[in-house]
Amino acid sequence: MIIKILWKLIRGFIVRQKQCPFVGIAGKFGWELNWKSKKKFPDIVAEMVESDLSFFS
């Protein structure tokens, strides 16, 4: 699960850099990261972990 979270982090940054959505979860995640970029990074990670836990359970 940790690897999946890191993978989503990487994909999210790629989406944010290109400013275009990927298909499915990665695209949604990228836009969320872009929107949350004003927040502190640890807050973003904490929210992602919570959403991943609810998503994979």
C-alpha positions as CSV (number, residue, x, y, z in Angstrom):
1,M,0.0,0.0,0.0
2,I,2.9,2.4,0.7
3,I,4.2,1.9,-2.8
4,K,0.8,2.7,-4.2
5,I,0.7,5.9,-2.2
6,L,4.2,6.9,-3.4
7,W,3.2,6.0,-7.0
8,K,0.1,8.3,-6.7
9,L,2.4,11.0,-5.3
10,I,4.7,10.7,-8.3
11,R,1.8,10.6,-10.8
12,G,0.2,13.6,-9.1
13,F,3.3,15.7,-9.4
14,I,3.5,14.7,-13.1
15,V,-0.1,15.8,-13.7
16,R,0.6,19.0,-11.8
17,Q,3.6,19.8,-13.9
18,K,1.8,19.1,-17.2
19,Q,-1.4,20.7,-16.0
20,C,-3.5,18.0,-17.8
21,P,-5.4,15.2,-16.2
22,F,-4.6,11.5,-16.5
23,V,-7.4,9.0,-16.8
24,G,-9.1,7.8,-13.7
25,I,-7.7,8.1,-10.1
26,A,-4.3,9.5,-11.1
27,G,-5.9,12.4,-12.9
28,K,-8.3,13.1,-10.0
29,F,-5.4,12.9,-7.6
30,G,-3.3,15.2,-9.7
31,W,-5.9,17.9,-9.7
32,E,-6.5,17.5,-6.0
33,L,-2.7,17.9,-5.4
34,N,-2.7,21.0,-7.6
35,W,-5.6,22.5,-5.8
36,K,-4.1,21.6,-2.4
37,S,-0.7,23.0,-3.3
38,K,-1.3,26.0,-1.1
39,K,-1.5,23.7,1.9
40,K,1.6,22.4,3.7
41,F,3.0,19.2,2.2
42,P,2.6,17.0,5.3
43,D,-1.1,17.9,5.4
44,I,-1.5,16.8,1.8
45,V,0.2,13.5,2.6
46,A,-2.0,12.9,5.7
47,E,-5.1,13.5,3.7
48,M,-3.9,11.2,0.9
49,V,-3.1,8.4,3.3
50,E,-6.6,8.7,4.8
51,S,-8.3,8.6,1.4
52,D,-6.1,5.7,0.3
53,L,-7.0,3.7,3.4
54,S,-10.7,4.2,2.8
55,F,-10.2,3.5,-0.9
56,F,-8.4,0.2,-0.5
57,S,-10.4,-1.1,2.5
